[in-house]
Amino acid sequence: MTRYIDVQDLARLVNRKGLPTCLLEMAEYIRQDYLRWPVFEKCARVANHSADGVIELMPISDASRYAFKYVNGHPKNTRHGLPTVMAFGALASVDTGAPLLLSEMTLTTAIRTAATSALAARYLAREDSRSMALIGNGSQSEFQAIAFNALLGIDEIRLYDIDPAASAKLVANLANRPGLKLSIASSVAEAVRGADIVTTVTADKACATILTPEMIEPGMHLNAVGGDCPGKTELHRAIVERARVIVEYEPQSRVEGEIQQMPADSPVTEFWRVVAGEAKGREHGEQVTLFDSVGFALEDYSALRYVLDTAQALDIGKDIGLVPVLEDPKDLYGLLQPR
């Protein structure tokens, strides 16, 4: 049987554990799997693009389990009452191919993306970082705010979005969260000024310039989350040229990340090498670091592994007959016979 987790199951799981705990625990699952980077069979995601968005498949496996995620990105969806991003995923046994888990991944992806952002910042941001600018206050923003608070102790967050209602929504959602001071800025420049960390998580499918060079101060850590497909960026090229750039999986990031603006031989460091201690994250206090995050399948593998372990421990979800159970494994036709 296959464990099935729908949206309400996942919400119940998060509420039972508490979102900060889920973020901390999922970040640890992700860290553990990045330490095992060489054992994974990896590839860039498979993307089908249209004028209004993209649909992607993200596969990965090790010797034990195979995972994939189906995910879309359609910025205009909000006009039709649909989320910009929707996703589901599966985890299967490599030995047999039997599906172990079929799960929603819209909410899960928001959690894993925020957990990955904060985990990377542990290695890349200055240890004394306490303030963050959060540019783009849509569906991902609350998760980013809580993750940076829970994992790094960020307690001051300045918000900006071209849609004032999005910022007001974020403030209302997190108004009662202790130890977190939120304020709405009137511009990107105002939000960024003096921030230790800058997170950009905008949705438009375009080569935008959300951050410009004069906004960047020595020692900043930039968490660029919104650039995640060809022709979609958030940072001026000069910022990328100046920063120490950390990516998840270089072949994918060259196509989809901020570094798509750069020559193919521009220097970058894959995050797994930093986690494993093979490369430094931040080299000195004045350095500008950039986590050019596009989201990689290993993080979904980790997230699905975490969801399955936690759902089983809390007895959440249900087992479904996604694939047939046969008395004679060679007699599939027998399922059609009256019983």
Beta strands, then each sheet from edge to edge (+ up, - down):
strand 1: 2-5
strand 2: 46-49
strand 3: 54-61
strand 4: 65-73
strand 5: 87-93
strand 6: 99-104
strand 7: 131-135
strand 8: 156-160
strand 9: 181-184
strand 10: 197-200
strand 11: 207-211
strand 12: 221-224
strand 13: 233-235
strand 14: 244-247
strand 15: 269-270
strand 16: 289-292
strand 17: 318-320
sheet 1: 2+ 3- 4+ 5- 6+ 1+ 17-
sheet 2: 9+ 8+ 7+ 10+ 12+ 16+ 14+ 15+
sheet 3: 11+ 13+
end
